[in-house]
Amino acid sequence: MECVSFALFRCATGAGIGGEYAAINSAIQEFVPARRRGMTDLIVNGSFWIGRALGAVGSLVVLDLIFSNLKSAGDLHLSWAVRWR
C-alpha cells in the first residue's frame, strides 16, 4: 500500500508542478513589462532548479540520519515516509 500511495502522491505533485509552470509563465507574459520579461522569466524558472538542488541535498541529510538510526533491515520500509510524519 505504501508504494501505491507514494506513486499517487508523486503523480499529483507532478500535475501540480506542471500546472504551476503554465500559470507562472502566462502571468509573466501578462503582467511584466516587455523589456523585463526575459530576465524575469529566467529568474523565476531558473530558481526552481536551485530549490530542487537544495531539496536534494536536504533529502541526503535527512535520509542519512534515518539510515544511520535504523535498528534492523525490517525498519527500512518506513524510511521514505518519515519525511511526511
C-alpha positions as CSV (number, residue, x, y, z in Angstrom):
1,M,0.0,0.0,0.0
2,E,2.9,2.4,0.7
3,C,4.2,2.1,-2.8
4,V,0.7,2.8,-4.3
5,S,0.3,5.9,-2.1
6,F,3.8,7.1,-2.9
7,A,3.1,6.7,-6.7
8,L,-0.3,8.5,-6.4
9,F,1.2,11.5,-4.4
10,R,4.1,11.6,-6.8
11,C,1.7,11.9,-9.8
12,A,-0.3,14.6,-8.0
13,T,2.8,16.5,-7.3
14,G,3.9,16.3,-11.0
15,A,0.5,17.5,-12.1
16,G,0.7,20.5,-9.7
17,I,4.2,21.5,-10.8
18,G,3.1,21.2,-14.5
19,G,0.2,23.5,-13.8
20,E,2.3,25.9,-11.9
21,Y,4.7,26.2,-14.8
22,A,1.9,27.2,-17.2
23,A,0.4,29.6,-14.8
24,I,3.6,31.5,-13.9
25,N,4.7,31.8,-17.5
26,S,1.4,33.2,-18.6
27,A,1.4,35.6,-15.6
28,I,4.9,36.8,-16.5
29,Q,3.8,37.4,-20.1
30,E,0.7,39.3,-19.0
31,F,2.0,41.4,-16.0
32,V,5.7,42.1,-16.6
33,P,6.7,44.9,-19.0
34,A,8.2,43.7,-22.3
35,R,11.7,45.0,-21.6
36,R,11.9,42.9,-18.4
37,R,10.1,39.7,-19.4
38,G,13.2,37.8,-20.4
39,M,15.1,38.4,-17.2
40,T,12.0,37.8,-15.0
41,D,11.3,34.5,-16.8
42,L,14.9,33.4,-16.4
43,I,14.9,34.3,-12.6
44,V,11.5,32.6,-11.9
45,N,12.1,29.4,-14.0
46,G,15.8,29.2,-13.1
47,S,15.2,29.5,-9.4
48,F,13.1,26.3,-9.5
49,W,16.3,24.3,-10.1
50,I,18.1,26.0,-7.3
51,G,15.3,24.9,-5.0
52,R,15.3,21.4,-6.5
53,A,19.1,21.1,-5.8
54,L,18.6,22.3,-2.2
55,G,15.8,19.8,-1.7
56,A,18.1,17.0,-3.0
57,V,20.9,18.0,-0.6
58,G,18.4,18.2,2.2
59,S,17.0,14.8,1.5
60,L,20.5,13.4,1.6
61,V,21.0,14.8,5.0
62,V,17.6,13.5,6.2
63,L,17.9,10.1,4.7
64,D,21.5,9.7,6.1
65,L,20.1,10.4,9.6
66,I,17.3,7.9,9.0
67,F,19.5,5.2,7.7
68,S,22.1,5.7,10.4
69,N,19.4,5.2,13.1
70,L,17.8,2.0,11.6
71,K,17.9,-0.9,14.1
72,S,17.2,-3.6,11.5
73,A,16.5,-4.2,7.9
74,G,12.8,-4.6,8.7
75,D,12.7,-0.8,9.6
76,L,13.9,0.1,6.0
77,H,10.4,0.1,4.5
78,L,9.4,3.1,6.7
79,S,12.3,5.3,5.6
80,W,10.6,7.1,2.7
81,A,7.5,8.0,4.7
82,V,9.4,9.6,7.6
83,R,9.6,12.9,5.9
84,W,5.8,13.4,5.9
85,R,5.2,12.3,9.5
